[in-house]
Amino acid sequence: MMQISRRPCPEAPARRLADAGLPPLLARLYAARGVARKDELDYALTALLPPDGLRGVKEAAELLADTLAAQAPMLIVADYDCDGATACAVGIRALRAFGGTVDYLVPNRFKFGYGLTPAIVALAAERKPALLITVDNGIASVEGVAAARAAGITTLITDHHLPGDTLPDADVIVNPNQPGCSFASKHIAGVGVMFYTMLALRAELRRRNWFATREEPKLADLLDLVALGTVADVVKLDQNNRILVHQGLSRMRAGKMQPGIRALFAAASRDAMRASTFDLGFGLGPRLNAAGRLADMSLGIECLITDDPLRATNLARELDRMNQERRSIEEDMQASAELMLDALGNSAAHGVALFDADWHQGVVGIVAGRVKERLHRPVIAFARSDDGLIKGSGRSVAGVHLRDALDLLSKRQPDLILTFGGHAMAAGVLIRETDFPRFAAGFDAVVQALADDEALNPRLETDGELSPHEMSLEAARLIEREIWGQGFPAPLFSDAFEVESQRLLKDQHVKLTLRRGNERYEAIRFRHADPAPDRLRAAFRLSANEYRGVASLQLLIEHWEDATGG
């Protein structure tokens, strides 16, 4: 049973924020998210943490500057998700603007797997780079870095993932989560790490009078890429990340963006002049990720690094087509997962592992996320790989650190997991197909050991009720311009309504007209086909719905309960 609770809102900070000039609604919302002073909402670039706090960034800047001075070729090894693609694009655009010779290599996830492996190094060596630069990967690539060193190739690791027990023997590592790094924003995305590395490089080049004879590039022009990668990677939006996202969104709204970003907005039928974190996370991000899920991320990277608007448009349309294909595959896989869950009944009490021989490797993470939302349990979904192996992608709930769960399972059964890695909320794992039943039982056991009952109880935390004047299109516009995301949740409200009418859209969405007092509201609940009760208590978001050029308020319902007679 879903538990709906109200997020506590301390009165003193809310009053202080309102007195400092914030609209009362925003003052209340921010205070409930731990903001105590208006300066915590200072999103100017000058409020960013300085690059020199990142361990290794000074050495990285010197290494890159030396490579530029020697006119030596560089090769970026990227990851196959949106964070990796945007990080690669930041590196390509910045290093070329600095005068460097740089290309990229993005592994096909189905053939090479994740990270800088020896096989990827062998592929990279064919291009004869003097320097290999990883983005959004590499911190676990002990064998790959060793292979690069044996081949005489210098390596620079830029990553944000948690390191294992052994660090790779790279020439330089830039990662806020490596031991001994004092950088305060531990949640910065891979694209943020690369952006910071480029800031440090520019400072080093200034010291060397590099720009005495050439134009100095404006790295702030890359913040649209940083914002997209940061939001799409679902990292915690601490103040530093919110600054990066705010600055990127501000540039998009002002029409200052890469041709590929502009083309992705058009492909997603979204208005860049009103760009929001929702647009990045649910419009642009999935279209970029579709390339990495179904083929390889080269298509996405090319879209982000081209300066030709027509080419960007064509690439964005192809990404949109691939995303539609991904949705079709996902629907079939989701239907299969539902049948499995029905067969499991109530036996899946803690951690859930699912496997279907026909599932697509690139889409299992999405299916895991959908099942996690339904069950409020950590879920890992597996698809077949090669040579009798299966690859799993997992999603977790707050209170269960997924990578720690896999680490505990690997310690309990050292012969079970071949490789694993990831974050608290998402992780990947490789096992033998014959070991799936043992993995499923072991995963359930470790989740049971790590999770308390509270963590596995589904609950929605809302910001309570809105007054009649706050239930408005203006309030929806006000909220959508702010920065919301992981660790800084978008406002969710709750209230009771009478249901005046309802109908089913496309057999999967419920469209309603609700009444509260004398006021009527249009509302929709996506991915939910069951009819609403005559009177309900809903958890909802305010949305500005655009239809044929006319904007109106719409409530996006996330959950409802029968309030008949209540």
C-alpha positions as CSV (number, residue, x, y, z in Angstrom):
1,M,0.0,0.0,0.0
2,M,1.4,3.4,-1.0
3,Q,2.0,5.8,1.9
4,I,1.5,9.5,1.1
5,S,3.2,11.8,3.5
6,R,3.8,15.6,3.6
7,R,7.4,16.8,3.3
8,P,8.3,18.8,6.4
9,C,8.7,22.5,5.8
10,P,10.5,24.5,8.5
11,E,8.8,27.8,9.0
12,A,11.9,30.0,9.7
13,P,13.8,29.2,6.5
14,A,10.6,29.6,4.4
15,R,9.9,33.0,6.0
16,R,13.6,34.0,5.5
17,L,13.5,33.1,1.8
18,A,10.2,34.9,1.3
19,D,11.6,38.0,3.0
20,A,14.6,37.8,0.7
21,G,12.3,38.2,-2.3
22,L,11.3,34.7,-3.4
23,P,7.7,34.1,-4.3
24,P,6.0,32.5,-1.2
25,L,5.3,29.2,-3.1
26,L,9.0,28.8,-4.1
27,A,10.1,29.9,-0.6
28,R,8.1,27.1,0.9
29,L,9.2,24.5,-1.7
30,Y,12.9,25.4,-1.3
31,A,12.8,25.4,2.5
32,A,11.3,21.9,2.4
33,R,14.3,20.8,0.4
34,G,16.8,22.0,2.9
35,V,17.6,25.5,1.5
36,A,18.0,27.9,4.4
37,R,19.4,31.0,2.7
38,K,18.9,32.7,-0.7
39,D,22.6,32.5,-1.5
40,E,22.2,28.7,-1.7
41,L,20.1,29.5,-4.8
42,D,22.9,31.6,-6.4
43,Y,23.4,29.9,-9.8
44,A,25.9,32.4,-11.2
45,L,29.0,30.8,-12.7
46,T,31.1,32.6,-10.1
47,A,29.4,30.4,-7.5
48,L,30.8,27.2,-9.0
49,L,33.4,25.3,-7.0
50,P,36.9,26.0,-8.3
51,P,38.5,23.3,-10.5
52,D,41.7,23.1,-8.3
53,G,39.7,21.2,-5.7
54,L,39.6,18.2,-8.0
55,R,42.5,15.9,-7.3
56,G,44.6,15.3,-10.4
57,V,43.0,18.2,-12.4
58,K,46.2,20.3,-12.3
59,E,48.3,17.3,-13.6
60,A,45.7,16.6,-16.2
61,A,45.8,20.2,-17.4
62,E,49.6,20.0,-17.7
63,L,49.5,16.7,-19.5
64,L,46.9,18.0,-22.0
65,A,48.8,21.3,-22.5
66,D,52.0,19.4,-23.2
67,T,50.2,17.2,-25.7
68,L,48.7,20.2,-27.4
69,A,52.1,21.9,-27.6
70,A,53.6,18.7,-29.2
71,Q,50.7,18.6,-31.7
72,A,50.3,15.0,-30.7
73,P,47.1,13.1,-31.5
74,M,44.6,12.4,-28.7
75,L,41.7,9.9,-28.6
76,I,38.7,10.1,-26.3
77,V,37.2,6.8,-25.2
78,A,33.6,7.5,-24.5
79,D,30.8,5.7,-22.7
80,Y,27.6,4.7,-24.5
81,D,25.0,6.7,-22.5
82,C,24.0,10.4,-22.6
83,D,26.5,11.4,-19.9
84,G,29.3,9.7,-21.9
85,A,28.1,11.2,-25.2
86,T,27.9,14.8,-23.8
87,A,31.3,14.4,-22.0
88,C,32.9,13.2,-25.2
89,A,31.3,16.2,-27.1
90,V,32.6,18.6,-24.5
91,G,36.1,17.2,-24.9
92,I,36.0,17.1,-28.7
93,R,34.7,20.7,-29.0
94,A,37.0,22.2,-26.3
95,L,40.2,20.4,-27.4
96,R,39.7,21.2,-31.0
97,A,38.9,24.9,-30.1
98,F,42.3,24.9,-28.2
99,G,44.0,23.7,-31.4
100,G,44.3,20.1,-30.6
101,T,44.1,17.0,-32.9
102,V,41.5,14.8,-31.2
103,D,39.1,12.1,-32.3
104,Y,36.9,9.7,-30.3
105,L,36.1,6.0,-30.0
106,V,32.9,4.7,-28.4
107,P,32.6,1.0,-27.8
108,N,29.7,-1.0,-29.1
109,R,28.2,-2.1,-25.7
110,F,27.2,-5.5,-27.2
111,K,30.6,-6.4,-28.5
112,F,33.0,-4.7,-26.1
113,G,31.1,-4.1,-22.9
114,Y,31.8,-1.2,-20.6
115,G,34.9,0.8,-20.0
116,L,38.5,0.8,-21.3
117,T,39.1,-2.9,-21.7
118,P,42.3,-4.4,-23.3
119,A,40.2,-5.0,-26.5
120,I,39.3,-1.4,-26.7
121,V,42.9,-0.4,-26.2
122,A,43.9,-2.7,-29.1
123,L,41.3,-1.0,-31.2
124,A,42.4,2.5,-30.1
125,A,46.1,1.6,-30.8
126,E,45.3,1.2,-34.5
127,R,44.8,5.0,-34.6
128,K,48.2,5.6,-33.0
129,P,47.2,8.2,-30.3
130,A,49.8,9.7,-28.0
131,L,47.1,10.1,-25.3
132,L,44.0,8.2,-24.4
133,I,41.4,10.1,-22.5
134,T,38.4,8.3,-21.0
135,V,35.2,10.2,-20.2
136,D,32.5,8.8,-17.9
137,N,34.5,5.5,-17.5
138,G,38.0,4.2,-16.7
139,I,38.1,4.2,-12.9
140,A,37.7,0.4,-12.9
141,S,39.8,-0.2,-16.0
142,V,42.8,-1.7,-14.3
143,E,43.6,-4.2,-17.1
144,G,42.8,-1.7,-19.9
145,V,45.2,0.9,-18.5
146,A,47.9,-1.7,-18.1
147,A,47.4,-2.7,-21.8
148,A,47.7,1.0,-22.8
149,R,50.9,1.4,-20.7
150,A,52.3,-1.8,-22.4
151,A,51.5,-0.3,-25.8
152,G,53.3,2.9,-24.9
153,I,50.1,5.0,-24.8
154,T,49.7,7.7,-22.1
155,T,46.3,7.5,-20.3
156,L,44.2,10.2,-18.6
157,I,41.1,8.9,-16.8
158,T,38.2,11.3,-16.2
159,D,35.3,9.6,-14.4
160,H,32.8,10.0,-11.6
161,H,32.0,6.4,-10.7
162,L,33.0,4.9,-7.4
163,P,36.4,3.2,-7.6
164,G,37.1,-0.4,-6.7
165,D,39.7,-1.6,-4.3
166,T,42.5,-1.1,-6.9
167,L,42.9,2.0,-9.0
168,P,44.2,1.8,-12.5
169,D,47.9,2.7,-13.0
170,A,47.0,5.7,-15.3
171,D,49.3,8.6,-15.8
172,V,46.6,10.9,-14.4
173,I,43.2,10.3,-12.8
174,V,40.5,13.0,-12.3
175,N,37.6,11.7,-10.3
176,P,35.9,13.4,-7.3
177,N,35.3,10.0,-5.8
178,Q,38.9,8.7,-5.8
179,P,40.7,8.5,-2.5
180,G,42.2,11.7,-1.3
181,C,40.0,14.0,-3.4
182,S,38.5,16.9,-1.4
183,F,36.2,18.2,-4.1
184,A,32.9,19.0,-2.4
185,S,30.6,17.9,-5.2
186,K,30.9,14.1,-5.1
187,H,27.8,13.8,-7.3
188,I,29.1,15.6,-10.4
189,A,28.4,13.7,-13.6
190,G,31.0,12.5,-16.1
191,V,30.3,15.5,-18.3
192,G,30.9,17.8,-15.4
193,V,34.3,16.2,-14.6
194,M,35.3,16.7,-18.3
195,F,34.1,20.3,-18.3
196,Y,36.1,21.0,-15.1
197,T,39.1,19.4,-16.7
198,M,38.8,21.7,-19.7
199,L,38.5,24.7,-17.4
200,A,41.7,23.7,-15.7
201,L,43.4,23.2,-19.1
202,R,42.3,26.7,-20.2
203,A,43.8,28.1,-17.1
204,E,47.1,26.3,-17.7
205,L,47.1,27.4,-21.3
206,R,46.7,31.0,-20.2
207,R,49.7,30.6,-17.9
208,R,51.7,29.5,-21.0
209,N,50.5,32.4,-23.1
210,W,48.8,30.0,-25.5
211,F,46.2,32.5,-26.5
212,A,48.7,35.2,-27.4
213,T,48.4,34.2,-31.1
214,R,45.0,32.5,-31.2
215,E,41.5,33.2,-30.0
216,E,40.5,31.9,-26.5
217,P,37.4,29.8,-26.7
218,K,34.4,30.4,-24.4
219,L,33.9,27.2,-22.5
220,A,30.6,28.5,-21.1
221,D,29.2,27.9,-24.6
222,L,29.4,24.1,-23.8
223,L,27.2,24.3,-20.8
224,D,24.1,23.2,-22.8
225,L,26.0,19.8,-23.1
226,V,26.9,19.8,-19.5
227,A,23.3,20.4,-18.4
228,L,21.9,17.7,-20.6
229,G,24.4,15.0,-19.5
230,T,24.0,16.0,-15.8
231,V,20.2,15.7,-15.8
232,A,20.1,12.6,-18.0
233,D,22.6,10.7,-15.7
234,V,20.2,11.3,-12.8
235,V,23.0,12.4,-10.4
236,K,22.1,14.2,-7.3
237,L,21.5,17.9,-8.0
238,D,23.6,19.4,-5.2
239,Q,24.2,23.2,-5.5
240,N,27.1,22.8,-7.8
241,N,25.2,20.6,-10.2
242,R,22.2,22.9,-10.1
243,I,24.5,25.8,-11.2
244,L,25.7,23.8,-14.2
245,V,22.2,22.8,-15.1
246,H,20.8,26.3,-14.6
247,Q,23.5,27.9,-16.8
248,G,22.9,25.3,-19.5
249,L,19.2,25.8,-19.5
250,S,19.6,29.6,-19.5
251,R,21.6,29.4,-22.7
252,M,19.1,27.1,-24.3
253,R,16.2,29.5,-23.5
254,A,18.3,32.3,-25.0
255,G,18.8,30.3,-28.2
256,K,22.5,29.7,-27.5
257,M,23.1,26.0,-28.0
258,Q,24.9,23.5,-30.2
259,P,23.1,22.7,-33.5
260,G,22.6,19.1,-32.2
261,I,20.9,20.2,-29.0
262,R,18.6,22.5,-31.1
263,A,17.8,19.6,-33.4
264,L,17.0,17.3,-30.5
265,F,14.5,19.8,-29.1
266,A,12.8,19.9,-32.5
267,A,12.8,16.1,-32.8
268,A,11.3,15.8,-29.4
269,S,8.6,18.5,-30.3
270,R,9.7,20.6,-27.3
271,D,10.3,24.4,-27.1
272,A,13.9,25.2,-26.3
273,M,12.8,28.7,-25.3
274,R,11.0,27.1,-22.4
275,A,13.7,24.4,-21.7
276,S,13.3,22.6,-18.4
277,T,15.0,19.8,-16.6
278,F,11.9,17.7,-17.5
279,D,12.7,18.3,-21.2
280,L,16.3,17.2,-20.8
281,G,15.5,14.1,-18.8
282,F,12.5,12.8,-20.7
283,G,12.8,14.4,-24.1
284,L,16.4,14.8,-25.3
285,G,18.1,12.3,-23.0
286,P,16.1,9.2,-24.2
287,R,16.7,10.1,-27.8
288,L,20.5,10.2,-27.3
289,N,20.4,7.1,-25.2
290,A,18.5,5.2,-27.9
291,A,21.7,5.1,-30.0
292,G,23.7,3.5,-27.3
293,R,20.9,1.1,-26.4
294,L,20.2,-0.2,-30.0
295,A,23.5,0.3,-31.9
296,D,26.4,2.5,-30.7
297,M,26.6,6.0,-29.5
298,S,28.6,7.4,-32.5
299,L,25.4,8.6,-34.0
300,G,24.6,10.6,-30.8
301,I,28.1,12.0,-30.5
302,E,28.1,13.1,-34.2
303,C,24.8,14.9,-33.5
304,L,26.4,16.8,-30.6
305,I,29.7,17.8,-32.3
306,T,28.5,18.8,-35.8
307,D,28.3,22.5,-36.6
308,D,26.1,21.8,-39.7
309,P,22.5,22.5,-38.7
310,L,21.1,20.3,-41.6
311,R,23.3,17.3,-40.6
312,A,22.3,17.8,-37.0
313,T,18.6,17.8,-38.0
314,N,19.1,14.5,-40.0
315,L,20.9,12.9,-37.1
316,A,18.4,14.0,-34.5
317,R,15.6,12.6,-36.7
318,E,17.4,9.2,-36.9
319,L,17.8,9.3,-33.1
320,D,14.1,9.9,-32.8
321,R,13.4,7.0,-35.1
322,M,15.6,4.8,-33.0
323,N,13.9,5.9,-29.8
324,Q,10.5,4.9,-31.3
325,E,12.0,1.5,-32.0
326,R,13.3,1.3,-28.5
327,R,9.8,2.1,-27.1
328,S,8.3,-0.7,-29.2
329,I,10.9,-3.2,-27.9
330,E,10.4,-2.0,-24.3
331,E,6.6,-2.5,-24.5
332,D,7.1,-6.2,-25.6
333,M,9.7,-6.7,-22.9
334,Q,7.5,-5.1,-20.3
335,A,4.6,-7.4,-21.2
336,S,6.9,-10.4,-20.7
337,A,8.1,-9.0,-17.4
338,E,4.5,-8.6,-16.2
339,L,3.8,-12.3,-16.9
340,M,6.9,-13.3,-14.9
341,L,5.8,-11.2,-12.0
342,D,2.3,-12.7,-12.1
343,A,4.0,-16.1,-11.9
344,L,6.1,-15.1,-9.0
345,G,3.1,-13.9,-7.0
346,N,4.2,-12.8,-3.5
347,S,7.4,-14.8,-3.5
348,A,9.5,-11.8,-4.7
349,A,9.8,-10.1,-1.3
350,H,13.0,-8.2,-1.4
351,G,15.3,-8.2,-4.4
352,V,13.9,-9.1,-7.8
353,A,16.0,-10.7,-10.7
354,L,14.3,-11.3,-14.1
355,F,15.7,-13.0,-17.2
356,D,14.3,-13.7,-20.7
357,A,16.4,-15.2,-23.4
358,D,14.6,-12.9,-26.0
359,W,15.2,-9.6,-24.2
360,H,17.3,-6.9,-25.7
361,Q,20.5,-6.0,-23.9
362,G,20.1,-2.3,-24.4
363,V,16.7,-2.1,-23.0
364,V,16.8,-4.2,-19.8
365,G,17.7,-1.2,-17.7
366,I,14.5,0.5,-18.6
367,V,12.5,-2.6,-17.9
368,A,14.2,-2.9,-14.5
369,G,13.2,0.7,-13.8
370,R,9.6,0.1,-14.7
371,V,9.4,-3.0,-12.5
372,K,11.1,-1.2,-9.6
373,E,8.5,1.6,-9.8
374,R,5.7,-1.0,-9.7
375,L,7.1,-3.1,-6.8
376,H,9.2,-0.6,-5.0
377,R,12.0,-3.2,-4.8
378,P,15.5,-3.3,-6.2
379,V,15.3,-5.0,-9.6
380,I,17.9,-6.4,-12.0
381,A,16.8,-7.5,-15.5
382,F,19.0,-9.8,-17.6
383,A,19.5,-10.4,-21.3
384,R,21.6,-12.9,-23.2
385,S,25.2,-11.9,-24.1
386,D,27.8,-14.1,-25.7
387,D,29.3,-17.5,-24.8
388,G,26.7,-18.6,-22.3
389,L,26.8,-15.2,-20.4
390,I,24.0,-12.9,-19.5
391,K,24.2,-9.1,-18.7
392,G,22.0,-7.5,-16.1
393,S,21.1,-3.9,-15.6
394,G,19.6,-2.9,-12.2
395,R,17.7,-0.1,-10.6
396,S,17.2,0.4,-6.9
397,V,15.1,2.3,-4.4
398,A,16.3,4.8,-1.8
399,G,17.8,3.0,1.2
400,V,19.3,0.1,-0.8
401,H,22.7,0.8,-2.4
402,L,22.7,-1.4,-5.4
403,R,26.4,-1.5,-6.0
404,D,27.0,-2.4,-2.3
405,A,24.4,-5.2,-2.7
406,L,26.3,-6.7,-5.6
407,D,29.6,-6.3,-3.8
408,L,28.2,-8.2,-0.8
409,L,26.8,-10.9,-3.0
410,S,30.2,-11.2,-4.8
411,K,31.9,-11.6,-1.4
412,R,29.4,-14.2,-0.2
413,Q,29.7,-16.2,-3.5
414,P,33.0,-15.3,-5.1
415,D,32.5,-17.6,-8.1
416,L,29.0,-16.1,-9.0
417,I,29.5,-12.6,-10.4
418,L,32.0,-12.1,-13.2
419,T,32.0,-8.3,-13.3
420,F,29.8,-5.6,-11.8
421,G,29.8,-1.8,-11.2
422,G,27.7,1.2,-10.8
423,H,26.0,3.5,-8.3
424,A,23.6,3.4,-5.4
425,M,20.6,3.6,-7.7
426,A,21.8,1.8,-10.9
427,A,24.3,-0.9,-11.6
428,G,25.4,-3.5,-14.2
429,V,26.4,-7.1,-13.7
430,L,27.6,-10.1,-15.8
431,I,27.0,-13.7,-14.8
432,R,26.8,-17.1,-16.5
433,E,23.3,-18.0,-17.7
434,T,23.4,-21.3,-15.8
435,D,23.9,-19.3,-12.6
436,F,20.8,-17.2,-12.9
437,P,18.7,-19.1,-10.4
438,R,21.6,-18.9,-7.9
439,F,22.0,-15.2,-8.5
440,A,18.3,-14.5,-8.1
441,A,18.2,-16.3,-4.7
442,G,21.4,-14.6,-3.6
443,F,20.3,-11.2,-4.7
444,D,17.1,-11.5,-2.8
445,A,19.0,-12.6,0.3
446,V,21.5,-9.7,0.2
447,V,18.8,-7.1,-0.3
448,Q,16.9,-8.6,2.6
449,A,20.1,-8.2,4.7
450,L,20.8,-4.6,3.6
451,A,17.2,-3.2,3.5
452,D,15.1,-2.3,6.5
453,D,11.3,-2.6,6.1
454,E,11.0,1.2,5.7
455,A,13.1,1.2,2.6
456,L,10.9,-1.3,0.9
457,N,7.6,0.4,1.8
458,P,6.5,2.5,-1.2
459,R,5.7,6.1,-0.3
460,L,5.2,9.4,-1.9
461,E,6.4,12.6,-0.2
462,T,4.4,15.6,-1.3
463,D,4.4,19.3,-0.6
464,G,0.8,19.2,0.6
465,E,-2.1,21.2,-0.7
466,L,-2.2,24.3,-2.8
467,S,-4.4,27.3,-2.2
468,P,-6.9,28.2,-5.0
469,H,-4.7,31.0,-6.4
470,E,-1.6,28.7,-6.4
471,M,-3.5,26.1,-8.6
472,S,-2.7,28.1,-11.7
473,L,-0.9,28.2,-15.0
474,E,1.4,30.9,-13.6
475,A,2.5,28.6,-10.7
476,A,3.2,25.8,-13.1
477,R,5.3,28.2,-15.2
478,L,7.1,29.4,-12.1
479,I,7.9,25.9,-11.0
480,E,9.0,24.6,-14.4
481,R,11.7,27.3,-14.7
482,E,13.5,26.1,-11.5
483,I,16.0,23.3,-11.2
484,W,14.6,20.0,-10.0
485,G,15.9,16.4,-10.2
486,Q,17.6,13.6,-8.3
487,G,18.0,14.6,-4.6
488,F,16.1,17.8,-5.2
489,P,12.7,16.5,-6.2
490,A,10.3,18.3,-8.4
491,P,7.3,19.6,-6.4
492,L,4.5,17.1,-5.9
493,F,1.2,18.2,-4.3
494,S,-1.8,16.4,-2.9
495,D,-5.5,17.1,-2.5
496,A,-9.0,15.6,-2.8
497,F,-11.1,16.0,-5.9
498,E,-14.5,15.0,-7.3
499,V,-14.2,13.2,-10.7
500,E,-16.6,14.9,-13.1
501,S,-15.5,12.9,-16.2
502,Q,-12.9,10.5,-17.4
503,R,-11.9,8.6,-20.5
504,L,-9.1,6.3,-21.7
505,L,-6.5,7.6,-24.1
506,K,-4.6,5.1,-26.4
507,D,-5.7,2.3,-24.0
508,Q,-3.0,3.3,-21.5
509,H,-3.7,6.9,-20.1
510,V,-6.6,8.2,-18.1
511,K,-7.8,11.7,-19.0
512,L,-10.0,13.4,-16.3
513,T,-11.9,16.5,-15.4
514,L,-11.6,17.1,-11.7
515,R,-13.5,19.5,-9.4
516,R,-12.4,21.0,-6.1
517,G,-15.0,23.4,-4.7
518,N,-16.1,25.7,-7.6
519,E,-12.9,25.1,-9.6
520,R,-12.4,22.6,-12.4
521,Y,-9.1,21.1,-13.5
522,E,-8.0,19.0,-16.4
523,A,-5.8,16.1,-15.4
524,I,-4.1,13.0,-16.8
525,R,-2.5,9.9,-15.4
526,F,0.0,8.3,-17.7
527,R,0.6,4.6,-18.0
528,H,-2.5,3.8,-16.0
529,A,-5.6,2.3,-17.5
530,D,-7.7,1.5,-14.5
531,P,-10.7,3.9,-14.0
532,A,-10.6,6.5,-11.2
533,P,-13.1,6.4,-8.3
534,D,-15.8,9.1,-8.1
535,R,-13.9,10.9,-5.4
536,L,-10.1,10.6,-5.0
537,R,-7.1,11.9,-3.2
538,A,-4.4,12.5,-5.7
539,A,-0.7,13.2,-5.7
540,F,0.0,15.5,-8.7
541,R,2.3,17.9,-10.4
542,L,1.4,21.2,-12.0
543,S,2.0,21.3,-15.7
544,A,1.7,23.9,-18.4
545,N,-0.1,22.0,-21.2
546,E,0.4,23.4,-24.8
547,Y,-2.2,22.5,-27.4
548,R,-2.4,24.3,-30.7
549,G,-0.6,27.3,-29.4
550,V,-2.8,27.7,-26.3
551,A,-1.4,27.0,-22.8
552,S,-3.5,25.7,-19.9
553,L,-3.0,24.2,-16.5
554,Q,-3.0,20.4,-16.4
555,L,-2.5,18.2,-13.3
556,L,-0.1,15.3,-13.9
557,I,-1.3,12.6,-11.5
558,E,1.2,10.2,-10.1
559,H,-1.0,8.3,-7.7
560,W,-4.6,8.3,-6.4
561,E,-6.5,6.7,-3.6
562,D,-10.2,6.2,-3.3
563,A,-11.6,9.0,-1.1
564,T,-15.3,8.1,-1.5
565,G,-16.9,8.7,1.8
566,G,-13.7,10.2,3.2
